[in-house]
Amino acid sequence: MECTKERNTEKMEYMKQYEEWLNNPYFDEETKNELRKISDDKKEIEDRFYADLEFGTAGLRGVIAAGRNRINIYTIRRATFGLANYIIKYTTEEEKNRGVVIAHDNRHMSREFCIEAANTLAACGIKAYIFDSLRTTPELSFAVRNLHAIAGIVITASHNPTEYNGYKVYWEDGAQVMPHIASAITEEINSIHDYSVIPTVSEENKDLVIMLDEKEDTAFIEAVKSQIIRPNLIEKVGKEFKIVYTPLCGTGNTPIRRALKEIGFEDVLVVKEEEMPDPNFSGIDYPNPEDKKALQRGIELAKTEGADLVIATDPDCDRVGVAVKTTTGDYALLTGNQIGGMLTNYIIEGLKEKNELKENSALIKTIVTSEFGADIAKANNVDVLNVLTGFKFIGEKIKLFEQTNEKTYVFGYEESYGYLVGTHARDKDGVVSSLLIAEMAAYYNDRGMSLYEGLMELYNKYGFFKEETISLTLKGIEGLAKIKDIISYFRENEINSINNTNVVEVKDYAKGIDNLPKADVLKYFLEDGSWIAIRPSGTEPKLKFYIAVKGNDELEANNKITGIKSDIDKTINQLI
C-alpha cells in the first residue's frame, strides 16, 4: 500500500512538472507544441520529467527535446546559471573577470546552445568568449589556458548518436572540472527550481559576449606543430606519403588539414561525404572512430587510392581512430590501446634519440587501459601512473608535475581513443594525435614497414596484448536500475575464478583505493595476468566490461578473450 502511495506521488510530481512547462509563459510556444504532441504518451512524459537532466562529473549529456530530463535551451540556461553562480560565489573578482570561453561542435542546436550559454553568463556579469563557428574540444582547452579564462564550456555530445547533445565544463587549467568543483556546480544548479528566475542578456551587458578571431586558431595550431618529433623525416617522406582523413562531418576538418599541410604532409585525401559539418553525420549511425563502420568510406577511399593510413576523428575532435593496411592488403582498425602503446614507444624512442628523455619521465594512463604502453614505458625506465577514467585526471597529474617538478610528463592516454602529446591542452587532443600518428606511420614507411607491421614488431618484443570491451546498453529508468543491480551483484558476490583461472585480487575503487578518488569501478586480476574491469558509463546508459589479456601469440590471446567473454555473458544473461 505504501509503495503504491509513493508511486502515485512520483506520478503526480512529473505530471505537475509537465503541466508547468505547458502553462508557464516563460517557455516558448514551439516547446509547448512539442510537449502537447506527447500528451497521450504517459511513459514518454515520465521519462522527460521524472528528474532533472543530471549534471554529471563534467556536465550534461542527453537527447535533444523539450523537458527537464532532456537537453534544450532551458536546461542549458539552468546549467550555465549554476556555473555562473559558482564562479560569483567561489572565485575572486579578478578570476571572475577573466571570463569563460565557449566552443561548440556541428550537432543539432549546438550554435543555439552556445549563444544561450554566452547570453546567460553575460546576464550574470561574466565575460563570455565565443568563436564565429564550430571549433574542436582541444582548441577550447587550449583557449582557456591561452586567454587565462576562469572556465570553459564545450557544447558537444562527442561521438553519441545524432539525437544527442551535451555540455562540458572546463576549469582554468584547461581540464574538465574536477569532482569537487563539479559537485559544487551541481549544488548550484540543483538549487534552481524556477526557470523564470534565470536572467537574460540585455543592452547593458551584451558587450560581455566577445567574438574570438583567427589569432586563437593560429596559436593553437602552432602549439600543436611544436610537438612534432622528427621534422626532418616528414620533410623527407611527407610529400609522397598518402593519408586518408575523415572528420566524420565534425570539427576536425579545418585544423587537422591545416596542421598536416603546415608540417609537410601534402598528400592528404579527405572523404568527401564526411568532409563538411553535418548534424546527421552523412548517414553514419554512430560517429565513433572506435566503430569500423564509421571508417568504412575512409577505408574504401584508401583502397582506391593506395593509401597506407586512414585517420578519423570524432565530431568534437578529441578522439582519433586509425585503420592501417595489413600484410594481406586489407585494412585493420587499431584499438585505442594499440595506438596508445605504439605512440608511447614512438615518443620515448624519439626522445631518447634526441637525448631528451629525462630520468623522472612519466606515462599516465587510466585504470581501464591495457598494460601494452605501460610495459613499454617501464622497459625504458619511464614511470607509469594509473588514474581514474576521465582525461581530467590525466590533466590533474600534469598540473601537479608542473607545480612540484617531481615528474616530467611524456604522454597520456586512455583506451577510448583519447591521447595527449604535449601540455598545450589538458584534454585529449585529436589534432596533435593525428599529427603524431601520421608522423609515426611515415617513420615506419621510411623503414619499409606499415604501421601494422610496426605493431607486430612491438608485440614480438613485449608480448601479444589483446583487449575487448562489452557494452551493455540499458535505457530509461528501468535500465539505470538494472545497471545498478548488475554492478551490485558483482560487488556483493565473491568470484574466485574467471575462465577457469584464479582471481588473485579484486579492487573496488568505490572504496577510494590507490590514492584515487572514489569511483564506481570493480577490477578483477587473474593469475595469468589478465584483468576485467566493470564500470557504468558516465555519459551514456551503458555498463561496460573491459577485458585485457596478454599472450605469447595471437592465438593464445584470442582464446583467453573468448573464454573470459563467455563467462561474463553467462553471468549477464542470468541477471537481465
C-alpha positions in Angstrom: 0.0 0.0 0.0 2.8 2.4 1.0 4.7 1.6 -2.3 1.5 2.5 -4.3 1.1 5.7 -2.5 4.8 6.6 -3.1 4.4 5.8 -6.8 1.3 7.9 -7.1 3.2 10.8 -5.5 6.0 10.4 -8.1 3.5 10.3 -10.9 1.8 13.5 -9.6 5.2 15.2 -9.5 6.3 14.5 -13.1 2.8 15.4 -14.3 2.9 18.6 -12.3 6.3 19.4 -14.0 4.8 18.6 -17.4 1.8 20.9 -16.8 4.2 23.7 -15.6 6.1 23.6 -18.8 2.9 23.7 -20.8 1.3 26.6 -18.9 4.2 28.8 -17.8 4.5 31.8 -20.2 8.3 31.6 -19.7 8.5 28.6 -22.1 8.2 29.3 -25.8 5.3 28.1 -28.0 7.5 25.7 -30.0 8.4 23.9 -26.8 4.8 23.7 -25.7 3.7 22.4 -29.1 6.3 19.6 -28.9 5.0 18.7 -25.4 1.4 18.7 -26.5 2.2 16.1 -29.1 3.1 13.6 -26.3 0.1 14.3 -24.1 -1.2 10.7 -24.6 2.2 9.0 -24.0 2.5 8.8 -20.3 5.7 6.8 -20.4 7.4 9.5 -22.5 6.1 12.3 -20.3 7.5 10.4 -17.3 10.9 9.9 -18.9 11.1 13.6 -19.8 10.0 14.9 -16.4 10.7 12.4 -13.7 14.0 14.1 -12.9 16.3 17.0 -13.9 18.9 16.1 -16.6 21.8 15.2 -14.3 24.9 17.4 -14.3 27.4 14.6 -14.0 31.2 14.6 -13.4 31.8 17.3 -16.1 28.4 18.4 -17.5 25.2 17.4 -19.2 24.6 14.9 -22.0 21.2 14.0 -23.2 18.6 13.7 -26.0 17.6 17.0 -27.6 14.0 17.5 -26.8 11.6 19.5 -24.5 11.5 18.6 -20.9 13.6 18.9 -17.7 15.3 15.5 -18.3 16.3 16.5 -21.9 18.8 18.9 -23.3 17.3 22.1 -24.6 17.8 25.9 -24.4 16.2 25.9 -20.9 18.4 23.1 -19.4 21.4 24.8 -21.0 20.4 28.2 -19.3 19.9 26.4 -16.0 23.3 24.7 -16.1 25.0 28.0 -17.1 23.3 29.9 -14.4 24.5 27.4 -11.9 28.1 27.7 -13.3 27.8 31.5 -13.1 26.6 31.4 -9.5 29.5 29.1 -8.6 32.0 31.5 -10.2 30.5 34.5 -8.5 30.4 32.8 -5.1 33.7 30.9 -5.1 36.2 32.9 -7.1 37.8 36.3 -6.7 36.7 39.4 -8.6 39.9 39.1 -10.7 39.2 35.5 -11.5 35.6 36.2 -12.4 36.6 39.0 -14.7 38.8 36.6 -16.7 35.7 35.2 -18.3 34.6 31.9 -19.8 35.4 30.5 -23.3 32.7 28.6 -25.1 33.1 26.4 -28.2 30.7 24.1 -30.0 30.6 21.2 -32.5 28.4 20.5 -35.5 25.4 18.9 -33.8 21.8 20.0 -33.9 21.3 23.0 -31.7 25.0 23.4 -30.9 25.2 27.0 -32.1 21.9 27.9 -30.3 23.1 26.3 -27.1 26.4 28.2 -27.3 24.6 31.5 -27.7 22.3 30.7 -24.8 25.2 29.9 -22.6 27.1 33.1 -23.6 24.0 35.3 -23.0 23.3 33.7 -19.6 26.9 34.3 -18.5 26.8 37.9 -19.8 23.5 38.5 -18.0 25.3 37.5 -14.8 28.1 40.0 -15.5 30.6 37.4 -16.7 32.5 37.8 -19.9 31.9 35.1 -22.5 34.3 34.4 -25.4 32.8 32.6 -28.3 34.1 31.6 -31.8 32.4 32.6 -35.1 31.6 28.9 -35.8 32.4 25.4 -34.7 35.7 24.5 -33.1 37.3 21.4 -31.6 37.3 20.5 -28.0 41.1 20.5 -27.7 41.2 24.1 -29.1 38.7 25.1 -26.4 41.0 23.5 -23.7 43.9 25.4 -25.3 42.0 28.7 -25.5 41.0 28.6 -21.8 44.7 28.4 -20.9 45.8 30.9 -23.6 43.3 33.5 -22.7 43.7 32.9 -18.9 40.0 32.4 -18.6 38.5 31.1 -15.3 36.4 28.4 -17.1 35.4 26.9 -20.4 32.3 25.3 -21.9 32.1 22.9 -24.9 28.7 22.2 -26.5 29.1 18.6 -27.8 27.9 15.1 -27.3 31.2 13.8 -28.6 30.5 10.5 -30.5 27.0 9.9 -29.4 24.2 9.4 -32.0 22.6 12.3 -33.8 19.7 12.9 -31.4 22.1 13.8 -28.5 23.9 16.9 -27.5 26.0 17.8 -24.5 27.6 20.5 -22.3 31.0 20.0 -20.8 32.6 22.4 -18.3 36.4 23.1 -18.0 38.3 25.0 -15.4 41.2 27.5 -15.6 43.9 24.8 -16.2 42.1 23.7 -19.4 41.0 20.3 -17.9 37.4 19.3 -17.3 36.3 20.3 -13.8 37.4 18.1 -11.0 34.9 16.2 -8.9 34.8 18.7 -6.0 34.1 21.6 -8.4 31.6 19.6 -10.4 29.8 18.8 -7.1 29.7 22.4 -6.1 28.4 23.5 -9.5 25.8 20.7 -9.3 24.6 22.1 -6.0 24.1 25.5 -7.5 22.2 24.0 -10.5 20.0 21.9 -8.3 19.0 24.9 -6.2 17.4 26.4 -9.3 13.8 25.2 -9.4 12.2 28.1 -11.2 13.5 28.6 -14.7 12.0 32.1 -15.0 14.4 33.5 -12.4 17.4 32.8 -14.8 18.5 36.3 -16.1 18.6 37.1 -19.8 21.1 39.3 -21.7 20.2 43.0 -22.1 21.7 46.0 -23.8 23.6 46.8 -20.7 25.6 43.5 -20.7 25.6 42.3 -24.3 29.1 43.7 -24.8 30.3 41.0 -22.4 29.9 38.5 -25.3 33.2 38.7 -27.2 33.9 37.1 -30.6 37.3 35.5 -31.0 39.2 35.8 -34.3 41.6 33.5 -36.2 44.6 34.5 -34.0 43.4 31.9 -31.5 43.3 29.3 -34.2 46.8 30.1 -35.3 48.1 30.0 -31.7 46.6 26.6 -31.2 48.0 25.2 -34.5 51.5 26.5 -33.7 51.3 24.8 -30.2 50.3 21.5 -31.9 53.0 21.7 -34.5 55.7 22.2 -31.9 55.1 18.6 -30.7 56.5 17.0 -33.9 59.4 14.7 -33.0 61.2 14.1 -36.4 60.6 17.1 -38.7 63.5 16.0 -41.0 61.7 12.7 -41.5 58.5 14.4 -42.5 60.5 16.7 -44.9 61.9 13.5 -46.4 58.7 11.5 -47.0 55.8 13.8 -46.3 55.2 14.9 -49.9 54.6 11.3 -51.1 53.1 9.6 -48.0 49.4 9.3 -48.7 46.9 9.8 -45.9 43.1 9.4 -46.0 41.4 11.6 -43.4 37.8 11.9 -42.3 36.4 14.3 -39.7 33.2 12.3 -39.7 31.3 15.5 -40.5 32.6 17.1 -37.4 35.0 19.9 -36.3 38.4 18.4 -37.2 38.4 19.1 -41.0 40.0 22.6 -41.0 42.5 22.3 -38.1 43.8 18.8 -39.0 44.2 19.5 -42.7 45.9 22.8 -41.9 48.3 21.3 -39.4 49.2 18.3 -41.6 49.9 20.6 -44.5 52.0 23.0 -42.5 54.3 20.3 -41.1 54.8 18.8 -44.6 52.1 16.2 -45.3 50.9 17.3 -48.7 49.1 14.1 -50.0 46.0 14.2 -47.7 42.7 12.9 -49.2 39.5 13.7 -47.4 36.4 11.6 -47.5 34.1 13.9 -49.5 30.8 12.6 -48.0 32.1 13.3 -44.5 34.1 16.5 -45.1 31.6 19.2 -44.2 29.9 19.7 -40.9 26.6 17.7 -40.8 24.5 17.2 -37.7 23.2 14.0 -39.3 26.7 12.7 -39.9 26.0 11.8 -43.6 24.2 8.6 -42.6 26.7 7.4 -40.1 24.6 5.9 -37.3 27.4 6.1 -34.7 30.1 8.7 -35.5 32.6 7.0 -33.3 36.1 6.2 -34.6 36.1 3.1 -32.3 33.5 1.6 -34.7 34.8 0.2 -38.0 31.6 1.2 -39.8 32.4 4.8 -39.2 35.7 4.4 -41.1 34.2 2.4 -44.0 34.2 5.2 -46.5 37.7 6.2 -45.5 38.9 2.6 -45.9 37.2 2.3 -49.4 38.9 5.6 -50.5 42.3 4.3 -49.1 41.9 1.1 -51.1 41.1 3.0 -54.3 44.0 5.5 -53.8 46.5 3.1 -52.3 46.9 5.0 -49.0 48.6 3.2 -46.1 46.9 5.2 -43.4 43.3 6.2 -42.6 42.7 8.7 -39.8 39.2 9.5 -38.4 38.3 12.0 -35.7 35.0 12.1 -33.8 32.7 15.1 -34.1 34.4 17.3 -31.4 37.9 16.0 -32.5 39.2 14.8 -29.2 39.3 11.1 -30.2 41.2 9.5 -33.1 40.6 6.2 -34.8 43.1 4.6 -37.2 42.9 2.0 -39.9 46.1 0.6 -41.4 46.9 -1.7 -44.3 47.8 -5.2 -43.2 50.1 -7.8 -44.7 47.1 -9.2 -46.6 46.3 -5.8 -48.2 43.1 -5.4 -46.2 42.7 -2.7 -43.6 42.6 -3.3 -39.9 41.1 -0.9 -37.3 43.6 -0.4 -34.5 42.3 -0.2 -30.9 42.9 2.7 -28.6 45.2 0.5 -26.6 47.2 -0.4 -29.7 47.5 3.2 -30.9 48.4 4.4 -27.3 51.0 1.7 -26.9 52.6 2.5 -30.3 52.6 6.2 -29.6 54.2 5.5 -26.2 57.0 3.6 -27.9 57.4 6.2 -30.7 57.6 9.2 -28.4 60.0 7.5 -25.9 62.3 6.3 -28.8 62.2 9.8 -30.3 63.1 11.5 -27.0 65.9 9.0 -26.5 67.3 9.7 -30.0 67.5 13.4 -29.1 68.8 12.7 -25.6 65.7 14.5 -24.2 64.2 11.6 -22.1 64.5 12.7 -18.5 65.1 10.4 -15.6 61.9 11.4 -13.9 59.7 10.9 -17.1 56.2 9.5 -16.6 53.4 8.0 -18.6 49.9 8.5 -17.4 47.1 6.1 -18.3 43.7 5.2 -17.0 42.9 2.1 -14.9 40.9 0.5 -17.7 43.7 1.0 -20.3 45.8 -2.1 -21.1 49.4 -2.7 -20.0 50.8 -2.6 -23.5 52.0 1.0 -23.3 52.8 0.6 -19.6 55.2 -2.3 -20.2 56.9 -0.4 -23.0 57.3 2.6 -20.7 58.7 0.5 -17.8 61.2 -1.2 -20.1 62.5 2.3 -20.9 62.7 3.3 -17.2 59.7 5.6 -17.6 57.4 5.6 -14.6 53.7 4.7 -15.1 50.8 6.4 -13.2 47.3 5.0 -13.3 44.3 7.3 -12.9 40.6 7.0 -13.0 38.7 7.1 -16.2 38.3 10.6 -17.4 41.0 12.7 -19.1 40.7 15.4 -16.4 42.6 13.1 -14.1 45.5 13.0 -16.5 45.3 16.8 -16.7 45.4 16.9 -12.9 48.6 14.9 -12.8 50.2 17.2 -15.5 49.3 20.2 -13.3 50.8 18.5 -10.2 54.0 17.8 -12.2 54.3 21.4 -13.1 53.8 22.5 -9.5 56.3 20.0 -7.9 58.7 19.1 -10.7 58.5 15.6 -9.3 57.9 14.1 -12.7 58.2 15.1 -16.3 55.1 14.4 -18.5 55.8 12.3 -21.5 52.5 11.1 -22.8 48.9 10.4 -21.5 46.2 8.3 -23.0 43.1 6.2 -22.4 41.8 3.2 -24.2 38.8 5.1 -25.6 40.9 6.6 -28.4 42.0 9.7 -26.4 45.6 10.9 -26.4 47.6 14.0 -25.4 51.1 14.7 -26.6 52.4 18.0 -25.1 50.8 20.2 -22.4 49.3 22.9 -24.6 45.8 21.4 -23.8 44.6 19.5 -20.8 42.1 17.2 -22.6 42.6 14.6 -25.2 43.6 16.2 -28.5 42.7 14.7 -31.8 44.6 17.3 -33.7 48.0 16.7 -32.2 47.4 13.0 -32.0 46.6 12.9 -35.8 49.9 14.6 -36.5 51.9 12.3 -34.3 50.1 9.2 -35.7 50.9 10.4 -39.3 54.5 11.1 -38.4 54.8 7.6 -36.8 53.3 5.9 -39.8 55.7 7.9 -42.1 58.6 6.7 -39.8 57.7 3.0 -40.3 57.1 3.7 -44.0 60.6 5.0 -44.3 61.8 1.7 -42.8 59.9 -0.2 -45.4 57.1 -1.2 -43.0 53.4 -0.4 -42.5 52.1 0.8 -39.2 50.5 -2.7 -38.8 53.9 -4.3 -39.2 55.3 -1.9 -36.6 52.6 -3.1 -34.2 53.6 -6.7 -34.8 57.2 -5.8 -34.2 56.3 -4.4 -30.8 54.1 -7.4 -29.9 57.0 -9.8 -30.8 59.2 -7.8 -28.4 56.7 -7.1 -25.5 54.1 -9.9 -25.8 50.8 -10.1 -27.7 48.2 -7.8 -26.0 44.5 -8.0 -26.7 41.6 -6.2 -25.3 37.9 -6.2 -25.8 35.0 -4.1 -24.3 31.5 -5.4 -23.7 29.0 -2.5 -23.7 25.6 -3.3 -22.2 23.1 -0.6 -23.2 20.1 -0.3 -20.9 17.9 2.8 -21.5 15.4 4.6 -19.4 14.6 4.4 -15.7 14.4 0.6 -15.7 17.8 0.5 -17.4 19.5 2.6 -14.9 18.1 0.5 -12.1 19.3 -2.7 -13.9 22.8 -1.3 -14.3 23.0 -0.7 -10.5 21.7 -4.2 -9.8 24.3 -5.8 -12.0 27.3 -4.0 -10.6 25.9 -4.6 -7.1 25.8 -8.4 -7.9 29.5 -8.4 -8.8 30.3 -6.2 -5.7 28.4 -8.4 -3.3 29.2 -11.9 -4.6 32.7 -13.4 -4.2 34.0 -14.5 -7.6 37.0 -16.8 -7.2 37.7 -17.7 -10.9 37.0 -16.5 -14.4 37.7 -18.6 -17.5 39.0 -21.4 -15.2 41.7 -19.0 -13.9 42.0 -17.9 -10.3 41.1 -14.4 -9.3 44.2 -13.2 -7.3 43.0 -9.7 -6.5 39.8 -7.6 -6.6 40.0 -3.8 -6.5 36.8 -1.9 -5.6 37.6 1.7 -6.5 34.3 2.8 -4.7 36.3 2.4 -1.5 38.8 5.2 -2.5 41.9 3.0 -3.0 45.4 3.5 -4.6 45.3 7.2 -3.7 42.5 7.8 -6.2 39.1 9.4 -5.6 36.2 7.0 -5.1 34.7 5.7 -8.4 32.1 3.1 -9.2 34.6 0.6 -10.8 35.4 -3.0 -10.0 38.6 -4.7 -11.3 39.4 -8.4 -11.2 43.0 -9.5 -11.6 43.6 -13.1 -12.8 46.5 -15.4 -12.1 47.7 -15.3 -15.8 48.0 -11.5 -15.8 44.6 -10.9 -17.4 42.2 -8.4 -15.9 38.5 -7.5 -16.1 37.1 -4.1 -15.1 33.4 -3.2 -14.7 32.1 0.4 -14.7 28.9 2.2 -15.7 29.5 4.8 -18.4 29.4 8.4 -17.2 27.9 9.7 -20.4 25.6 7.0 -21.8 23.1 4.4 -20.3 25.7 1.7 -20.6 27.5 -0.8 -18.3 31.0 -1.5 -19.6 33.1 -4.6 -19.1 36.8 -4.1 -20.1 38.8 -7.3 -20.8 42.6 -7.2 -21.2 44.9 -10.2 -21.7 48.5 -10.9 -22.8 49.6 -14.0 -24.6 52.7 -15.4 -26.2 51.0 -15.2 -29.6 47.7 -14.1 -31.1 46.0 -17.4 -30.8 46.7 -17.6 -27.0 45.5 -14.1 -26.5 42.3 -14.7 -28.6 41.5 -17.9 -26.6 41.8 -16.0 -23.3 39.5 -13.2 -24.6 36.9 -15.7 -25.8 36.9 -17.7 -22.5 36.5 -14.6 -20.4 33.7 -13.1 -22.6 31.9 -16.4 -22.4 31.9 -16.4 -18.6 30.8 -12.7 -18.4 28.0 -13.3 -20.9 26.7 -16.3 -18.9 26.5 -14.1 -15.7 24.9 -11.1 -17.5 22.2 -13.4 -19.1 21.3 -14.6 -15.6 20.9 -11.0 -14.4 18.9 -9.3 -17.2 
